[in-house]
Amino acid sequence: MKSLDNEEPGHVVAPKKVAAMSATLASRTSKDMVPYAAVAGSLGALARRVMEAGKELHIILAGCNTIGLVSHLSSFTPEAARQHVWVICTNEVWPSDLAPMLWHHYATLVNKGDLSEFRHATRTLLGEYTEHYQRQRIEDDSLREARAGRPTGGIHESLANAARCDRLDKVRIVAGGAAEVALM
């Protein structure tokens, strides 16, 4: 098999190497955690460059409980750049199939400096999906364990209550370093 440079089209990986990599991946039983500071440091540097280019940066953190990254993002983003950064995150453990709903309306409804149409449409979409999700009666042990002994933040009234969206300069960091981000 001819070895090609990564920049050439048609890069080929030997079947034995693919099989070995697949076996390694299949044997994994947990994720490698990337420290929030590492992610926030890279995004903060990107925010500075975006601001210098006269643009806005929209960060969609679509996973579960991604609000934990926001306080780190705030501290790693230069103060002058924060007004050019929008962050969309969640403050709950929620079903993985909801992640695409956070960016579903993104391309058509985001306007520079104003995400109000996007926020409204996304909140409506999540609200409409809530009843369907509840009818599924999905039993997920990891969700049950994560929520044990704590309120669900209204997620059962509307899944939109777990989605947050605001400009980074408007995010409030409270005692203990937790971020308060406005509802979607």
Secondary structure, 3 states (H helix, E strand, C coil): CCCCCCCCCCCCCCHHHHHHHHHHHHHCCCCCCCCHHHHHHHHHHHHHHHHHCCCCEEEECCCCCHHHHHHHHHHHCCHHHHHHEEEEEECCCCCHHHHHHHCCCHHHHCECCECHHHHHHHHHHHHHHHHHHHHHCCCCHHHHHHHCCCCCCCCCCCHHHHEEEEEHHHCEECHHHCEECCEC
